[in-house]
Amino acid sequence: MSTTVRWARRLTQIPVLLACAALFILMAMTFADVILRSAFNAPIEAATELTRMLMAIVVFSVLPVLSVRGGHIVVDLLDPFYRSALVERIRDAAISLICGAMLVLPAERVLVLAERARSYGDLTEYLNIPQFYIGWFIAIMTYLTAFVLLVRGTLMLFAPKLLEDSDA
């Protein structure tokens, strides 16, 4: 089982690398746009739509990785009431399972909207990129995040040792 866990942890590097590449492209494009706008009065026309698409790639590509690692921001106002490690584990597992189940609805909704954009033939304004591609990407990554949260919640209940970080 540890081979599967190691393989899964290595697999999580792919979306992180995708987000890093998108963020680098976003940074380089913004730098070039500012220089071109200031020095030559010639901004990059498609910068707005590229920024929108790249930000969606950055956010949604790392969402499953962030979820499996438990890296979400949490408010711990009620933590003093959970003194037992078992109760904390059950609480965290229930939250992961509930959040995973709840994410299915937004993923389905985004998929419906992406299919609608595909059927209408919607394109971006300057680059004429089909808009449904980014919708599909968001839907797939949201489905993957829901799956990851459901698996994480199940593992927290039945095999919590598999979620422990081996780097620590």
Salt bridges, closest charged atoms under 4 A:
ASP33 OD2 - ARG37 NH2 2.99
ASP79 OD1 - ARG91 NH1 2.81
ASP92 OD1 - ARG91 NE 3.00
GLU115 OE1 - ARG118 NH2 2.69
